[in-house]
Amino acid sequence: MNTTSLELQLQLPFNMAPNRIALRKFIRFQLEQMGVGNEAHHFEDLALELARARVASNVVRATGPVQSGGDQGRDFETFRTYLAKSPIAGSTFVANASGTTIAFACTLNKRIDKKIRADLSTIFGSGTRPHSVAYFCVPDVPVALRHKLQAHCREVYEADLELFDGQQISDMLSDGDTFWIAEHHLSVPSEMFPPVTVDDEYQELKERWFAGEAHGPGNLAEFLEIKRGLRRATFEEAAKPDLEGWMRRMALVKQIPELERKATYELAVASLRGRGVLDAEGGSLPSYFNSLPNEPELEDVEDLACLASYASTASVFGHLQNAGDNVDKWVLRAAEAITDALARPGSQSRRFRLLRAQGQNAFLGFWQRRSKEAGLSGLAMWSEAADIAERDPMSDPTTLADLLLLIAPAVGAWPEYQALTDKVDAVISKREGSAAAGDLARDRAIAFADAEQLLLAIDQLQRAKENWFNAETLKGSVLAMLLLSSWYGHLNLPHAARYHASMALYTLVRSKDETLGELSVRSGFALADTFYQAGEFMSYLTCVENVIPVHASYRTDPGDTERHDDFTRAIAHGAIALATAPVIAPEIFARANRVVDRWVIDDVYRDAMRNAALSPPWSTMSPQDFVAKLRSELGQDIVNDARDPTRITWSALGIQWTIVSPKRLRNRADALAAMLQIAQVDLAGLDLVVIPSAVEVRLENGGTKWESRQDPDNGKLLWTLFLPENDDLLTDDTRVENEAQFGLAFIMQALRQVSALPYDDFLKSFESRMERGLWKKIFFIRPPEHLMQEARAMADFERQDGPLLIQGSRPEYEPLAAPELNGPQGSAIIYSAEKAKEMISNRYKKLGAFAARVVPALMSDSRTREILKEQHDVGVKDWELVLILFNIAFNRSVRVDPRGMSAEAYAALKQRMAAKSQKIIDETAAIPFENEWLNADELPMHMLVTIGPVAQSWGLSVQRQTPDFDAIRKLLIDRFRHQEDDVAHDDWFGWNRSQDKDRRATEGSR
């Protein structure tokens, strides 16, 4: 098994330089030698490490303590326990990936067909089964046999089988990040890996320490050189093949007593971050944590805290071996060491570093136990560190920014996190310039996007866009604008997307930098996409017509559809337009053809578009099929730019929004839609306690100033906005900015009525977004109306072919809703189970005597009993039924119309009504209710009447002139557990007696 360098030279052509082909062959030879030497246990170790690197990072052995795998789920643990007791326990391991269990097995046996079938039978022999199997074997598996075994696994066990044979294993082990496995388990000489060129500094380090026999340092300076090389091999992909060599040299440092702790730390970090696994005993971790000197140096405390963090995370993911129950003790030991160090006097920069480590240690409680309190504690420590960095030039705030980036996907929505990132960014911007702060915001944006948290990603990228907007980083700002356009489009908000695409194009055209020409093409196609998504097909085709010449001028191989996906998308969308128009809107078909004829493209593409439009599936679809397809895939009509009045519709915050305007006000309607959409995305992460409804805004010219009027409408919130006449070409910047400010004021007004939050709570939420830059998001570079006019100019299909107007009825389309924009779900932010139970208990106490007098008579009558039972069966609680009955009795006893009363008379009436209410509650002489008062037809109305007082008891503020009680009731049911919460009370209705009677009847029938 142990092959010397001389033996290696004999197997290779004389003086052959190391290369991947030779390396694979040698690794393949060494794998075969494992079978010759019967070294199954070595192959198992190798397969385990390779599985961690290539299949699932949380692979653990089937044998050994179950808890070492972390919290893997009951099914996983059950299966692992089963494997540990099976005949193939020693050659199996298991992982949990995205909720699915993966079983791994390995063998050196050359009778591979029979062996795999037998092992599969064992693996699937228990009640708990894996979802897939990954099998590692040294013999090569022919393709036909591979497919046969995979089919066998699917048919017999309904699971997938992935085979890694000797050839595949050799290929994988010749990669830079896994070569260390070949070095460690196959004795492959490091010299066989093709030369790695990183940079001159690294090459010098490597030549100095890898020349000749392995040797260790003689002093601290030389230790630091080895540390630098080891760190680079640990974290840099290109240097990973050298990891084993650096670790061997660092292991020699442990022989120097004064450097032993430092070497132990470095080796542990390299093993965990470089190899993906850490052996606690082999890495000397127990002695490392138990031997911290009294009053240690700052670096020792930091290393201790960092290693405790690594060990804790590794334990959760099953990457830490032989740690037992020591991890919690190590975390506590680190916390104590930091606290002790903070208690000693020192410089501000020293305190900064300790607070940074303390916050990181505190956050372990959040990762392990999902303790928000622990997370908030960590953020508070980092906030104090940021305060120090603001005044102390020796404290580096970028180290805090790095930590904030790591935790972004987990806690990015917390207000405390956002406040801290703002603080850190401000310090960095002051020290290093706004571009540096923009870089940090961009990194967080990408982290949020990767975690599919698009609202948070947009918030951060907006900040990057602003910070980068200067001559030196203009390209970055434009790229941010384009990515924002794409993200808003993903949320089905085409007007917010259009604003940013137009912003990018406006910036590029006026930059006069020819090197940015390709970005102009991207911006133009991005702008065109927003017209397509908004159902404005003629505008889309015309915009593409104007972009294609720029595409031809600024791109190499402009006709290469594989190279330019936006051009390819334009061809595909053009085909869809030509296929859809003659069926859905024949009025635009001839004109659409003329526009496509003007596209400066090769006739091959134009013919392909027309052929596609006349081919399946389009050619086989009925008009109803076309409408259904548009509804499901676009949520828009295709002639929204050719109708008067113009209608813009979208969905946000769980509400359908509509703007209706005359065609001549289309730019202003576009601008208002963009502003509303941007604001809604900015506020969607907050809990505004939105009342489900619909909103319609109608734009009209009239007067000399901007005015809004809310119109009564029971079905929706309805406004009319009166805009001043304007015949000039938007050259008056003051007027346009004033219109943008009016738009923002209206946005606040509209959202205020959409929200049921108490006024002070809503105002606080809105102001928090203004403080974080909402105004800059909806008013950047140029006002929205100006940029929308520029966008329309790029897509003006009437300029060349004349006016186009489509009248008459059209199919109805419901805009597509992005799940991210539905707002918070579950219990509302101001909901409290304790408060709910307190209010329900008070209602029972207040109305209990009334219920005891009224309900028995109602329940003794079959008609009224059936009405009440029907409501009980659909979830209406007793407290609400009693409240409804009380309101019916009260309304029957008070028949006064308050309309036209003076204020004094109305105040007196309220006093009399309160007195009458109390009398009904206190009345004992007579039953204050007639059974005829309760009927099924009027009950829904009475139920809605009770909703107002219940909503007021929660402090909800309903601002509508004509409240939608159905919507308010839905809000209470969905977000305030209106039909879930209850407390113990007297069984006036006899529901419990009915259940007992039914149960006895059932038992008697048996």
C-alpha positions, 0 to 999 in steps of 0.5 A, a space after each residue: 500500500 505504501 508507495 515510495 517516490 521511487 516506485 511512483 517514478 517507475 510507473 510514469 514515463 521518465 521526467 514526465 511533469 505531473 498532470 491530471 491524467 497521470 494522477 487519475 491513473 495512479 489514484 486508480 492503481 492505489 484504489 485497486 491496491 486496497 482490494 489486494 491488501 484487504 483494506 476495507 476499513 481504509 476505503 470506508 474512511 475514504 468513501 465517508 470523506 468523499 461523500 461529505 465533499 460531493 454528496 452531503 456535508 452532514 454524513 455520519 457513520 451508522 455506528 457510534 453515538 447517535 447524537 453525534 449526528 446532531 438533530 437529524 430527525 426521528 426517521 433519520 435516527 431510527 434508520 441510523 440505529 437500524 443500520 448500526 445493528 445490520 450486518 453491513 454496519 461497518 461499511 455504511 453511513 447516512 445523511 439527512 439532506 433537505 428532509 430526505 434520508 440518504 444511505 451510503 454504502 461501500 465495498 471492495 468486493 469485485 462481484 459487484 452485481 450480487 454485492 450491491 443487490 444484497 446490500 440494498 436488501 439489507 438497507 431496505 430491510 426495516 420499516 424506516 427507509 431511505 429516500 436514496 442510496 449512494 454506493 461507492 465501490 472500487 470495481 468499475 461498473 459498466 453502463 449497462 449494469 449500472 442502469 440495470 441496478 438503478 432500475 432494480 432499486 427503483 422498481 423494488 424499493 422505490 428509491 434512487 441509486 447513485 453509483 460511484 465506481 473506481 473510475 469516478 472516484 479517481 476523477 473526483 479525488 484528482 480535484 483540488 478540494 478533494 486531493 487531500 483525501 487521496 494524500 491522506 488515505 491512499 498515500 498519493 504524493 503531493 508532488 503528483 498534483 499538477 503545479 498550483 500557481 496562486 500568486 508570487 507571495 504564496 509561491 515563495 512561502 511554498 518553496 520555502 517550506 515545501 523544499 526538502 524534508 518536512 521541517 517545522 519553525 524555530 521561532 514565532 515569525 516562522 510559525 506565522 509564515 506556516 500559518 499564512 500558508 495553511 490559512 490560504 490552503 484552507 480557504 482558497 480553492 486554488 491552494 487546496 491541494 497543498 492543504 495536507 502538506 501545510 498541515 504536516 508542517 503545522 503539526 511539527 509546531 505542536 512540539 514547541 511548548 509556547 506555540 502548542 496552543 496556537 498550532 492546535 487552533 490552526 490545525 483544528 480550523 484547517 481540518 474543519 474548514 478545509 476538510 469538512 470534519 474535525 476529530 475532537 480527540 485527535 485535534 486535542 480540543 479537550 486539552 485546548 479548552 481546559 488549559 487556558 492560562 490565567 489572564 490570557 492574551 487577547 488573541 488567545 481569548 479570540 481563538 478560544 471563542 472562534 474555535 468554540 463557535 466552529 465546534 458548536 456548528 460542526 456538532 450540529 451538522 455532524 462534522 465533529 467526532 468524539 466530542 461527547 457532551 463537551 461542546 456546551 462546556 466549551 461554549 460556556 468556557 469561551 463565554 466566561 473567558 470573554 467576560 473575564 477579559 472585558 472586566 480587565 482594563 484595556 484599550 478601546 480597540 481591545 474592548 471592540 474585539 472582545 465585544 465582537 467575540 462575545 456577540 459571536 459566542 452569544 449567537 451560538 444560542 440562537 443557532 442551537 436553540 433558535 433563541 431570539 433572545 440570544 440573537 438579540 443579545 449578540 446584536 446588542 454586543 455588536 452594536 456597542 462594538 460599532 459605537 466604539 468603531 465610530 470613534 476609535 480608528 484602531 477598531 475595524 468595522 468591516 469585521 462586524 460587517 463580515 459577521 452581519 453578512 453571515 447571519 443575514 439570511 437568518 435574522 435579516 428581517 429583524 429591526 435590530 439587525 437592520 438598525 445595526 447594519 445601517 450603523 456599521 455601513 455609516 461608519 464604513 462609509 465615513 472611513 472608506 467612502 460610500 462605495 465601500 458601504 455599497 459593496 457591503 450592501 451588495 453582498 448582503 443583497 446577494 446573500 438574501 437573494 440566494 436564501 430566496 428573501 427577495 424583499 430584503 435583497 431589494 432593500 439592500 441592493 437599493 442602498 448599494 445602487 445609491 452608494 455606487 452612484 458616482 463616476 468611479 463606480 457608475 457601472 456598479 450602480 447601473 448593474 444594481 438598477 438592472 438587477 432591481 428591475 429583474 427582481 421587481 419583475 419577479 414580484 410581478 411589479 412591471 412598473 417598478 421594474 420599468 422605473 429601474 430599467 429606464 433609470 439605467 438607460 437614462 444614466 448610460 445614455 448621458 454618461 457618454 462612456 462608450 465602454 458601457 454600450 453593452 449595458 445600454 443593450 441590456 437596459 433596453 431589453 430589460 425595459 422592453 420586458 416590462 412592457 411585455 409583463 404589463 400586457 402592453 404587447 405593441 409597446 413591447 414590440 416597438 421597444 425591441 425594434 429600437 433596441 435591436 440596432 444598439 444590440 447590433 452595434 455594441 455586441 459581438 456576434 449579435 445574432 448568437 442566440 446562445 450568447 445573448 439570452 435577452 435577444 433570444 427572449 425577444 425572439 420568443 416573446 415576438 413569436 408569442 405576440 404574433 401567435 396571440 394577437 390574431 386570436 385575442 386582439 385582431 385589431 393589433 395583428 396587422 400593426 404588430 406584423 409591420 413592427 416585426 418587419 422593421 426589426 433589423 434581424 436576419 430573416 432566419 429569425 423572423 421566419 422562425 418567429 412566424 413559423 412558431 406562431 403558426 405551429 403547435 401549441 398555438 395552432 391547436 388552441 381555441 380562443 378560450 385556451 389563449 385566454 386561460 394561458 394568459 391568465 395563468 402565465 401573465 395575468 394581464 391582457 395584451 392590449 393594455 397600451 391601446 385602451 382608453 381609459 388605461 387600466 393598470 392592475 397588480 397585486 401587493 399586500 394581499 390586495 388588488 390595486 388598479 389605476 384607471 386614467 385617460 390615455 393622455 395621462 398614461 405617463 402619470 399613471 405609470 409613475 404613480 404605479 411605480 411609486 406605489 409598487 416600490 413603497 409596497 415592496 418596502 413595507 411588505 416586510 412590516 406587519 401593517 395588519 392589512 384588511 383584505 380588500 381592493 383599491 382603485 385609483 382614478 386619475 383626472 385632470 382638473 384645477 391648479 393643484 393636486 387633490 384627492 377625493 375618497 369616494 364611497 364604495 362598499 366593494 373597494 377603496 376608491 379614490 379620485 386624484 385630480 392632477 393639474 393640467 400640464 401641457 409642457 414637456 416635463 422641463 419644470 423640475 420643481 413641478 415634477 418633484 412636487 408631483 412625486 411628493 404628492 404621490 408619496 403623500 397619497 401612498 401614505 394615505 392609501 396605505 393608511 386606509 388599507 392598514 388596520 393598525 392603530 394610527 400611531 403604530 402605522 405612523 411609526 412603521 411608515 416613518 421607519 421606512 422613510 428613515 431607511 430611504 424610501 424617498 430615495 427609492 421612489 425618487 432617484 436621479 429623475 422623478 418617476 414621471 420623467 423616466 416613465 415618459 422616457 420609457 414611453 418614448 422608446 416604445 411609442 408604437 403610434 409615432 410611426 403608424 398613427 393612433 390605435 384605440 381598442 374599445 369594447 369589452 375584454 376578458 377579465 384578468 386577475 394579476 399574478 400575485 407574488 407570495 412574498 408580497 402577501 405580507 406577514 401571515 399568522 397571528 397579527 403583530 398586535 395579537 396576544 393570546 393573553 389579551 384575547 382570553 381576557 377580553 373573551 372572559 370579560 364578555 362571558 362575565 358581562 353577558 352571562 346572566 343575559 345568556 342564561 335567561 335567553 339561550 335556553 328558550 332559543 335552544 328549546 325551539 327547533 327552528 332557532 336551535 338549528 340556526 344557532 347550531 349551524 353557526 356553531 358547526 362552522 366555528 362560531 364561538 359561544 361568546 360571539 353567538 351571545 354577543 349577536 343575540 344581545 345586539 339583536 335584543 338591543 336593536 329591537 329595544 332602541 329604534 332611533 335614527 340619529 341622522 340630523 340630530 344636533 351634537 347635544 341630542 346625539 350625546 344624550 341619545 348615547 347616554 340613553 342607549 348605554 343605560 338601555 344596554 345595561 338594563 338589558 344586561 341586568 333585567 331579571 323580571 322578564 326574558 328580553 328576547 322573542 324567538 321570532 327576532 332570530 332568523 337565518 336571513 338576517 343573522 349574517 347582517 347581525 354577525 357583521 354588526 358585532 365585528 366593529 366592537 370586536 375590532 375596536 377592542 383590539 385597537 384596530 383602526 378602520 378608516 374607510 368611509 364605508 367599512 367592509 365588514 366582511 373583510 374585517 371579519 376575515 382579518 379577525 379570523 385569519 390573524 386574530 384567531 377570532 374562531 379559535 380562542 375561547 375560555 371555560 364558560 357555562 354550557 348555555 347552548 348545551 353543545 357538550 350535552 349534545 355531544 354526550 348524547 351522541 356518544 351514548 347513542 353511538 356506544 348503545 348501537 354497538 
